[in-house]
Amino acid sequence: MVMVSSDAVGRLRSTLEGVVSEPGQPGYDEAVNIWNGAIARRPALVASCASSGDVAAAFAFAQAEGLEVSVRGGGHNYAGYALTDGGLMIDLTPLRSVTVDPDAARARCGGGTTWADLDAATQEHGLAVPGGFISHTGVAGLTLGGGLGWLSRLAGLSSDNLVGAEVVTPDGRIMRASEAENADLFWALRGGGGNFGVVTEFEFALHRVGPMLQLGLFLFTPADGGALFRFAREFVRDLPDECGVFLAGLSTPPEPFVPADLHFTPAFALAVVGFGDEADHGKLIAPIKASLAPIVELVTPIPYVALQQMFDASAPWGLYAYEKAVYLDELSDGAIDAILEHQPKKMSPLSFVPMFVMGGAYARVDDDATAFGGNRAVGYVVNISATTPDPSTFEAERAWVRDYWSALVPYASGVGSYVNFMTEYEEARVRNAYGPKYERLQQVKATYDPGNVLHLNANIVPEA
Ligand SMILES: Cc1cc2nc3c(=O)[nH]c(=O)nc-3n(C[C@H](O)[C@H](O)[C@H](O)COP(=O)(O)OP(=O)(O)OC[C@H]3O[C@@H](n4cnc5c(N)ncnc54)[C@H](O)[C@@H]3O)c2cc1C
């Protein structure tokens, strides 16, 4: 481990507006507490940055002292790359302010903002940025890798809605990225992850959403899984773009809408979120009840903010987590058989398999418009996610993910995966995730981070 003298730490402390902490000092434990409890790395120093100038100073310090750099947005990366072992962590959690301009339909937020922060501020105006399913996730990592959620069919990925960013590059430059300024960087930020610089401010386009939406959530027994998936693959074809659709294999949550004797039992789920009125939504979901026999249903108007927080408790902080994902063009018979065979083999009630139904605005974005590596024509993104509170069961749960994933790969659309749903980032995997875009990303990386200072991520190796 590189040793840093107390004089040097003192100099950094006097330079930064934010707080510098070492193990045992106030602020350190909170800053290094990340979502995935399976990761145990200990930065030598945390620079909790309150401004872009702080980030530039932290970069300069790390390079002068020979310290590895990690960057923490919301701390939800499965691989735990917010943390470096023995290096300097640039912690962006102080940068959480959000400003909304409802007339221009634009929102700006700091690099450490969570989706809960952004949703709360935008919904005051009946507006929203497409985010993820869990509101305690960071805006930064989710957006920079892509960003799938309830609004993907309505308005595309989070990254499709990024219109500008303030970026601090590892050499300390503070620059804007947009279609008009540093367009190569702007292209790369929308999908290429945290490879090019630290984003201290995001600017998003906003969409009119809610505040009330219509939720139709249906749970089915494992025995009805085959009927559900064969129904769903036809049903989703006819749905309008203006709805959010989601399938899942899970254990029933201990929520009031689930009878107590069914809590934690294995189930499959289908959810359809409507953005119009109750009557329109009723027509949309009528075929579900006419064709299938759900054991639980929750059909209700719901505030957008509550929908965004609905699964928060099912993804608590500090547990042992691992995941892998595949893109499927369609739910073929073979894919359905693989799901039905592997879903029951999970042991932890918290492990679950969300299947994002794509299409709509997501599919209409020109593939070359952004660096996002996923195929825009796919029907589904299947995320096999293991989460357990018990370390002794983690290895078995991880094996469940790998076996399930291997069984689905023969039906997948190509070999690539979604970088935000990966836990291992070997170079070949990252290349596959970006496919033909990888080389262009390498060129941008060589322009903004030629020394690969930012390598704790789905790493793009700079072009030689
Ligand atoms: C419970 C849970 C639910 C999720 N749900 C979804 C979902 O619905 N849809 C979806 O698409 N994804 C989802 N994800 C995946 C999520 O997109 C990634 O885990 C993402 O990396 C989280 O971003 P973060 O800022 O919270 O993470 P962090 O661990 O802080 O950062 C992730 C990566 O981004 C880099 N980074 C962070 N902040 C910045 C910044 N400001 N500038 C430059 N680089 C930065 C970090 O160095 C790191 O490499 C979920 C993850 C979890 C754990």
Ligand as a Chemical Component Dictionary entry (heavy atoms), coordinates in Angstrom:
data_LIG
# 
_chem_comp.id                   LIG 
_chem_comp.type                 NON-POLYMER 
_chem_comp.pdbx_formal_charge   0 
_chem_comp.three_letter_code    LIG 
# 
loop_
_chem_comp_atom.comp_id 
_chem_comp_atom.atom_id 
_chem_comp_atom.alt_atom_id 
_chem_comp_atom.type_symbol 
_chem_comp_atom.charge 
_chem_comp_atom.model_Cartn_x 
_chem_comp_atom.model_Cartn_y 
_chem_comp_atom.model_Cartn_z 
_chem_comp_atom.pdbx_ordinal 
LIG C1  C1  C 0 -30.358 -2.208 -6.020  1  
LIG C2  C2  C 0 -29.963 -1.872 -7.431  2  
LIG C3  C3  C 0 -30.933 -1.587 -8.369  3  
LIG C4  C4  C 0 -30.570 -1.269 -9.675  4  
LIG N1  N1  N 0 -31.559 -1.008 -10.596 5  
LIG C5  C5  C 0 -31.220 -0.657 -11.854 6  
LIG C6  C6  C 0 -32.225 -0.331 -12.819 7  
LIG O1  O1  O 0 -33.409 -0.381 -12.540 8  
LIG N2  N2  N 0 -31.818 0.044  -14.053 9  
LIG C7  C7  C 0 -30.502 0.107  -14.398 10 
LIG O2  O2  O 0 -30.210 0.461  -15.539 11 
LIG N3  N3  N 0 -29.528 -0.195 -13.508 12 
LIG C8  C8  C 0 -29.867 -0.588 -12.256 13 
LIG N4  N4  N 0 -28.888 -0.925 -11.358 14 
LIG C9  C9  C 0 -27.492 -0.938 -11.781 15 
LIG C10 C10 C 0 -26.907 0.448  -11.635 16 
LIG O3  O3  O 0 -27.180 1.168  -12.811 17 
LIG C11 C11 C 0 -25.385 0.370  -11.434 18 
LIG O4  O4  O 0 -25.111 -0.383 -10.279 19 
LIG C12 C12 C 0 -24.739 1.741  -11.325 20 
LIG O5  O5  O 0 -23.350 1.572  -11.419 21 
LIG C13 C13 C 0 -25.060 2.436  -10.019 22 
LIG O6  O6  O 0 -24.568 3.743  -10.031 23 
LIG P1  P1  P 0 -24.073 4.434  -8.665  24 
LIG O7  O7  O 0 -23.721 5.833  -8.973  25 
LIG O8  O8  O 0 -25.087 4.175  -7.605  26 
LIG O9  O9  O 0 -22.822 3.535  -8.331  27 
LIG P2  P2  P 0 -21.289 3.804  -7.948  28 
LIG O10 O10 O 0 -20.840 2.495  -7.399  29 
LIG O11 O11 O 0 -21.105 4.986  -7.113  30 
LIG O12 O12 O 0 -20.628 4.069  -9.356  31 
LIG C14 C14 C 0 -20.690 3.157  -10.417 32 
LIG C15 C15 C 0 -19.586 3.429  -11.421 33 
LIG O13 O13 O 0 -19.734 4.732  -11.972 34 
LIG C16 C16 C 0 -18.589 5.537  -11.687 35 
LIG N5  N5  N 0 -19.113 6.834  -11.245 36 
LIG C17 C17 C 0 -19.940 7.058  -10.225 37 
LIG N6  N6  N 0 -20.240 8.360  -10.146 38 
LIG C18 C18 C 0 -19.585 8.964  -11.147 39 
LIG C19 C19 C 0 -19.504 10.311 -11.602 40 
LIG N7  N7  N 0 -20.192 11.286 -11.016 41 
LIG N8  N8  N 0 -18.712 10.584 -12.665 42 
LIG C20 C20 C 0 -18.018 9.606  -13.292 43 
LIG N9  N9  N 0 -18.072 8.314  -12.903 44 
LIG C21 C21 C 0 -18.850 7.999  -11.850 45 
LIG C22 C22 C 0 -17.860 4.813  -10.565 46 
LIG O14 O14 O 0 -16.522 5.018  -10.600 47 
LIG C23 C23 C 0 -18.205 3.371  -10.827 48 
LIG O15 O15 O 0 -17.314 2.816  -11.751 49 
LIG C24 C24 C 0 -29.215 -1.249 -10.039 50 
LIG C25 C25 C 0 -28.236 -1.548 -9.082  51 
LIG C26 C26 C 0 -28.599 -1.865 -7.795  52 
LIG C27 C27 C 0 -27.554 -2.213 -6.796  53 
# 
loop_
_chem_comp_bond.comp_id 
_chem_comp_bond.atom_id_1 
_chem_comp_bond.atom_id_2 
_chem_comp_bond.value_order 
_chem_comp_bond.pdbx_ordinal 
LIG C1  C2  SING 1  
LIG C2  C3  SING 2  
LIG C2  C26 DOUB 3  
LIG C3  C4  DOUB 4  
LIG C4  N1  SING 5  
LIG C4  C24 SING 6  
LIG N1  C5  DOUB 7  
LIG C5  C6  SING 8  
LIG C5  C8  SING 9  
LIG C6  O1  DOUB 10 
LIG C6  N2  SING 11 
LIG N2  C7  SING 12 
LIG C7  O2  DOUB 13 
LIG C7  N3  SING 14 
LIG N3  C8  DOUB 15 
LIG C8  N4  SING 16 
LIG N4  C9  SING 17 
LIG N4  C24 SING 18 
LIG C9  C10 SING 19 
LIG C10 O3  SING 20 
LIG C10 C11 SING 21 
LIG C11 O4  SING 22 
LIG C11 C12 SING 23 
LIG C12 O5  SING 24 
LIG C12 C13 SING 25 
LIG C13 O6  SING 26 
LIG O6  P1  SING 27 
LIG P1  O7  DOUB 28 
LIG P1  O8  SING 29 
LIG P1  O9  SING 30 
LIG O9  P2  SING 31 
LIG P2  O10 DOUB 32 
LIG P2  O11 SING 33 
LIG P2  O12 SING 34 
LIG O12 C14 SING 35 
LIG C14 C15 SING 36 
LIG C15 O13 SING 37 
LIG C15 C23 SING 38 
LIG O13 C16 SING 39 
LIG C16 N5  SING 40 
LIG C16 C22 SING 41 
LIG N5  C17 SING 42 
LIG N5  C21 SING 43 
LIG C17 N6  DOUB 44 
LIG N6  C18 SING 45 
LIG C18 C19 SING 46 
LIG C18 C21 DOUB 47 
LIG C19 N7  SING 48 
LIG C19 N8  DOUB 49 
LIG N8  C20 SING 50 
LIG C20 N9  DOUB 51 
LIG N9  C21 SING 52 
LIG C22 O14 SING 53 
LIG C22 C23 SING 54 
LIG C23 O15 SING 55 
LIG C24 C25 DOUB 56 
LIG C25 C26 SING 57 
LIG C26 C27 SING 58 
# 
